[in-house]
Amino acid sequence: MAINLQTAHQNLWEWCRAQGFAGYDPFDALSSRLFQATPLKNSRAMRVGWTQLHKRSPVNLRQLVSIPRERNSKAIALFALSALADCRRNPTKEAETEARELLDDLIWMSLKGHSGAAWGYNFDWQSRSFFAPRGTPTIVPTAFAARALCEAAEVLARDEYLPFARTICDFILNDLNRSEEAKDEVCFSYSPLDRTRVFNASLLAAEALASVGKLTGEASLIDWALQATRYVIRRQREDGSWAYGADDYQSWNDNFHTAFVLSSLSRILQALAAEPEKEFTAETQSTQRSRREFAEQAEGALRRGYEFWRERFFLGNGWPKYFPDRLYPADVHSAASAIAALVELRGRIPGTMILAEQIAEWTVDNLHDPRGFFYYQRRRFYRVRIPYMRWAEAWMSYALARLIEGSYRTASGSERIIGSS
């Protein structure tokens, strides 16, 4: 490995900061001023085709078709989480200032006109199911904003960040659509515009509710989180995997969406374990017993999911596969989200930090540019060297920060500091 992980993290951070944390995205094609000036923008098929053209191209055509470099709210949330991890590891005034500035930017980027704080993407987006115009609030960037704000409440200032994080729960409970297929479960939609049942997205909503509920002591938020979690764990396949969603056209699974499910499950279980029973004395013993049974079921689902993911998505050298049955593409997003998930699972499942370091080293060896950023993908005969700010850089910054922090915070003190030799 040419550089160690700490150096890679620092160089990446400096490169991203020099860009103003702004850049391109794999899905930003509909921001093209050229495309928007044509009638093609009104065609669903053309929106999908135009997006896939730019997403799959090994050459970055965005400047030619006037796609602007912009800040993305999920990327800012991830950079804030990275800064908070660095602040926990090295609590200097400079680290705190950097985290606070990103958190301020994140709060400023929240969308207005909804029941609570929410975030969306900075480009029009066409999925298989629905069209989301620029600025549509969606649960994925919103949940990562909630994660950043909850961590900021614990690391920096509870009174400053927790009240704003609490309003996110109002958006989730009042503005997102819900599928209720059993009386004790619920699935949250991706946005207020759709009724899709996407497992990782609904579980991210559950994570946000559980994380805020843990900090505020609101039993009702925990209960909503448990209902959404039941929906997902009951739809785990026999082999331990999860499909992307509940509909037939969503039957595929991939590396990073599985990582999202495992990360959220772990965080929900942590919130449940940290729940102080003395603050919920009105609950009956039956409810407490039900929660313990739920925790056991969720723990079992997490372990089965992890075993499938570990066995099917990674080679022995840390190579992260995008799909379980294909070697290519090796995608930076799969690598980074896997590293972050493995750090989340540290202490719950043995050996996760070893695998996380293997993946990180493989990614630095294969997808790192000497200028500091990370490439998008390694394909069979070439690498796609486009630096995508959200998909690649923000995720790798978060992943490396959490991995470095995790090694420093080893309880026994026996684990070596990564990248130090």
N, C-alpha and C positions, 0 to 999 in steps of 0.2 A: 504494500500500500504506500503510495507516494507521500501522503500527508496523514496525520492522525485525525481522529474524529473531532477533537476539540478545535484544532486548527480549521478543519473543514466547516465547522459550525460558525466560527468567528468570521472566516472569509465570506461565507454565505451571507451572514448578517450584514456585513459591511457593504457587500454588493447590492443587497436589497435596499438598504438604507440609502445608498447612492442613487437608486432608481426612484426614491420617494415611495417605496413599497407599491409601485404601480407597474402594470405590464399587461401582457396579453393572456388569454385564457383559451383552452381547447374549444370552448363552446361559445365564443364571442363573435362568430361570423355574422350574425344578424345585425351587429352594430355597424356593419359596412355602410358608409354613406352612399356608395355606388349601388349596392343591393337595394337600399331603402328608397332610392330614387326611381326604381323600376316597379312595374306591376307584379313582378315575381314575389314581392314581399307579402302579397295576399294569398299565395298558394301554399298550403300546408306541405305538399310534396316538394316544392322548391325550397321552402325553409329548411326541411330536413336534409335535402340534397346539398344545399349550400353549406350548411353546418358541417356535414360529414366530409365534404370536399376539403375544408380547411382543417378539420380535426385529423384527417388521415394523411394529409400532404406532408411529405418529408421536408418540404421547403416552406418557409414562412412567407405567405403571400399577403399578409394583412396590410402592410404598408401600401401595396399596390392598389388595394381596393378600399383604402381609407377606413381601416378599423383602428380606432384610437387606443392608445395605452392608457389604462385607467386603474383606479383602486377598486378592489373587490371587498365587500364587507366580510365575507368568510375568511379571506386572506388576512385582513386586519385582525380578526378575532384570533386566528392562528398565530400571527406574529405577537399579539398581546399575550397569548398563552406561553409562547416561547420566552418572551421577556419576563413573565412571572416565574417560570421555571428557573431562569438565570438568576432572578432576584432571590428566590428561595435558597439557591445554592451559594450565592455570593451577594448578600444583602447590603450593597453599597448605595449611596445616594444617586449615583449615575444610573445604576440598574433600575432603581425605583422610578426615577424621572422618565426613563425610556418606556417603562411599562405604563406609567400614568398617561403619557402622551398618546400612546396607541389606544388606551382605553377611552380617552377623551375623543379621539377620532372615531372609534367604534360607536360610542354613544351618539355623536353628531350624525353618523350615517344611518341611524335608525329611521324607519319610515313613519310618517305621520298619518293620522286618520284611521287608526285601528284601536281595538280595545286595550291594547298594551303595546309595549315595545316589540318591534319585529324588524327583520332585515330581509333583503332580497338580493338578487344579482343585478349587476350593472349592465345587463344586456338582455334583449329579447331571447327567449329560449323556447324551442319547440321540442317537446318530448313525444313519445309514441301516443300518449294519452291526451295531452292538452297543450295549449299554447299559453305561456306566461310572459306578458309584456315586461319590459324593463321596470324594475321597481316593485314587482309583485312580491308580497311577503311570502317566504317559504320557510319550512321548518328547519331545513338543514343549516343555513347560515344563522338562523335565529337560535338554534340549539347550541351552536358553537359560541355565539355571543353570550348566551346564558352561562356556558361553561367558563368563559373568560371572566365574566362579572362575578360569578360565585367564587372563583379562585381569588379574584381581587379582593372580595369581601373578607376572605380568610387571611390573605397575605398582607394587604395594605390598609384598608379602612372599611369595616363592616357597614357603618352608617352611611358611607359615601356611595357604595356600589350595590348593596343588597336591596334597598328600596326600588332601584331601577330594575334590577334582575327580577324582582317580584312581579313587576308589571308584565313580564314576558309570559307568565302563567295565565294572565287574563287573556292575552292573545291566543294562546293555545286552547284554552277552555271555551272561549267565546267566538273565535273567528275561524278556527279550523273545523272542517266537517268531521263527523265521527261515524264509523261503522260499528254497530253493536250487535254482534251475532250470538252473544250469550249474556246473561244478566251480570256476570262478574268479569267481563272483558270488553275492551274497546280498542279500535284502531283509528288513529288520527290521520287525516289526509295530509298530503304534501303541501297544499296551499289552500286558501279559501275558495279557489276557483275550481277545484277538482274533488273527486271522491275516490281517488286511487288508494289502494291498500298496500303500501310499500313498507316492508317490515323494518328495515333499518331506520327509515324516516320516522315512523311512529314510535320506535324505541328511543330515538333521540328526543322526541317530545316527552316521553316518560322520564328520561334521564334529567331533562331540565326541571320537570315538576318535582322529581325526587330530590335533586340537589338543592333547589330553593326551599322545599319543604323541610329538609334536614336543618337548614340554617334558620328558618323562621319558626320552626316547631309546629307547622300546620299539618295536622293529621289528614285533612281532606286532600291536600296536594299529594301526599304519600299514597293515599288510597287510589287516586286517579292514575298515578304512576304504576301501581301494582296491576290495575286493570289492563293497562296498555301492555305491560310486560307479559301478563298471562296470555294475551292474544298471540304474541310472538312465540313464546316457548311452546305453546300448544300446537304450533304449526311447524315445528322442527321435524325434518325428515328422519326416517329410521337410521340413516347413515350418519346423522349428526349435523347435516348441512341445513341451510335455509335457502329457499328460493329468494329471488329479489322481491317478489310480491305475491299476492294471493291469486291473481288472475292467471289464466293459462299462458298468455303471452309474456308473463313475468317469471317463468319457471327456471330460468338460468340462474347461476350463482357465480360470483367472482371473488377475488381476493379481498379488495378493500371494503366492499359492502359487508362481507363477513367480519372483517376487522371492526367495522363500526358497531355491528351487533354485539360482538364480544366485549368491546370497550364499554358500551352503554350498559350491558348486563352487569359488568363488574362494578361500575359506578353506582348503579341502582342498588346492588347488594351492599356496597359500602355505606350508602345513605341509610339503608334499612338497619344495618348493624349499628350505626351511630345514633339511631333514633332513641332519645332518652325516654324510657317508659314512664318516668315520673311526670312527664308533661302530658301524658295521654291517659290519665287515671280514669277518665270516663269510659274508656274502652273496656269491653267485657273480656273475660279470660278466653272466651271462645274466639274473639277477634285476634287476640295475641297468639293463640295457638294456630289460627289460620295463617298468620303472617310468618310464623316459624316454618310451617309446612310449605308455604310459598317459597321461602328462602331456600329450603332444601331442594325443591323442584327446579328453581332457577339455577342453583349451583350445579345441579346435575346436567341441566341443559347446556350451561356454559362449558362444562368439562367435555361433554360429548361434541359440542361445536368446535372446541379447541382441538380435539384429537383429529377430527376430520380436516380442519384447516391446516394444522401442522403437517399432516401426512400428505395432503393432496396439493398444497400450494407452494411448497418450498423444496428446493434441492439441498443436498448436503452442504454446499458451499454458501448457502444463504440466498441463492438466486430466487427471486419472487416471481411466480407465474401469475399472469392475469386471470386465466381460467384454469380449472383443475386438470384439464385434458390437453393443454397446449403449452409448449415451452415458450413460444413468442406470442405477443410482445412481452418483454420484461419492462415493466412500467414503474416510473419513479413514485407515482401515487400509491401503487400497491406496496412498494417498499416502505415508504414513509408511514403510511397508516398502519402497516404491520408493526413497525418499530414502536410506534406510540401505543398500540394495543398491547404489545408484549410487556411494555413497561407498566401499563395499567394492571396487568395480570400478575406482576411480580409479587411474590409472597402468597399468592393464591394457588398458582400452578408452578411446579418446579421447573427450572431450566429456561425460563422465558428470557432472562437477561442475556444468557449465552446466545440464544437464537437471535435476539435483537441486535447484538453486536455483530454477529455474522452477517446479517442482512445489511447493516450499516456499512460494514467494511466492503461488502460486495458492491453496494451502491456507489460508494466513493471510488472504488476501483474502475467501475464500468460506466457510470453516468455523470461523473463530476468533471466540470470544465476548469482548467487552470485559472480562469478569471474569477472563479468563486461560486458560480451558479451550477445547477444540476440540469441535465438534459431530460427531455420528455420520455423517450423510450429507446430501448435496444431491440431492434428487429433482426430478422435472420441474417441479412446481408449488410446492414448499415444501422447507424444510430440517428435518431431524430433529435437534433441538437437545439431545438427551440426551447428557450427558457420561459416556462409558463408560471406567472407569479403565484397564482393560487394553487394550481394543480401540483406543481413541483416545488417551488422555492419556499412558500409558506409552510407547506407540509413537512418538507425536510428540515426547515428551521425548528419547527415544533418537535419533530421526532428526535433530532439530535440533542436539543436542549433537554428533553425528558430523559433520554438515555444517559447523558452525562450526569444530570441531576440524580438519576436512580442509582448510579454507581457510587456517587459521593455519599448517598444517604443509606448505604448498607448498614443494617442494624448491628451486625456482628463485627463490622470493620475489617473482615477478612477478604472481601472481594476487592480486586485491584481496581484502580481508577482507569477507565478505558482511555486509550490513546496516550498513556503516560510513558510507554516504553518504546 
